[in-house]
């Protein structure tokens, strides 16, 4: 199955084919971080995608139901993210399951 992920503010859309996953070893397979790095999109990831920092913080702008549910460790870590919103996710933990639009906030 194929999905589209749009990254803001660059307004760049990439296609994710679930049959090609995982792309790399940064974050969960098929995560926003995994997709970004595979497609040359700069998304910070100081801990290597292990849910140990907030560098890969993104804000979901559309398609919230097309991301995996948030687990407790992600929720706990997000409390430390600068610019936290009700739509914040860690890119390493949010797995793409449909079309989504995410914003990479300015730090």
N, C-alpha and C positions, 0 to 999 in steps of 0.2 A: 504494500500500500504506500502511496506517495502523499506527502504533506508539504505545505509551503510555510516557511518561517520568514517573517519580515523583521529586520533589525532596524530600529530607529536610533539615533536621528539620521543615519546614513540612507534610510529608506531602501535598503538592499534586501531583496527577496531571494531566498535559496530554496531548492527543492530537496526534501529528505525522502529517500526510499528505504523503508524499513528492511528490505532484503539486503541492503548494503551495510547494516549495522553490525557490530559497533565500528565506528570510524577509527577511534584511538583509545587511549586509556586515561582520558581526562574526564572525570565525572562519570555518572551513570551512562551506559550505552544509550545513545539517542537523546541525551540531554541537550539543553540549549547550548551549554559549553562545548560539548562534543560536536554539535552541528556547526557552531561558530568557528571553531578552530579548523575543522575540515574544509571550510569554505573561505579561509583567509580573513575572517572577521576578528578584529582585536577585542577580546574579552578577557580582562585580567583574571588570573587564577593562581594566586600566590601559594595555595596549599596543594596544587595539583589536582583539584577536583574532589577532595576528600571531605567536604563539609566541615572544614576546620577553620575557615575564615569567611569573610563576606566580600571578597574582591570581585566575585562574579555575579554580584547583585544585579538583577534586572527587574524592570517593571512591566508586568503584563498589561498590554493595551487592548488586546482583542484575542478571543479564543481561550479564555480561562479554562473552560471545560475540556479543552484539547491538550491539557498538560496533566501529568500524573499528579495525584494528590500529595499534599505536603505532609511529610512525616515529622515526628516530634523533634528530632535532632536539627532538621532544617529550620523549623519554627523557632527553636531556642537560639540558634546562631543568628537568624535574621534580626533578632532584637538588637543586635550590635551594629547593624548596617546603617551607615549615614544615608539620610534621605528616605528612610523607610516609609512605605505607603501600604494601604490595605491590599495592593496588587503586587507587592514585592515577592520575588522568588530568588533562590540561589540558582544560577544557571547550571551548576554542576548536578543539581538534584532534580530539576524540573524536566521530565522526559516528555518529548513531543509525541503526541498521539493524534494530531490533527493540525489544521491550519491555525497559526498563531502569529501575533505581532507583539514584539517585546522591545522595550526601550532600554538602551544601555545608558544609565544616568552619568552625567558629568560629575566627577569627584572633586 
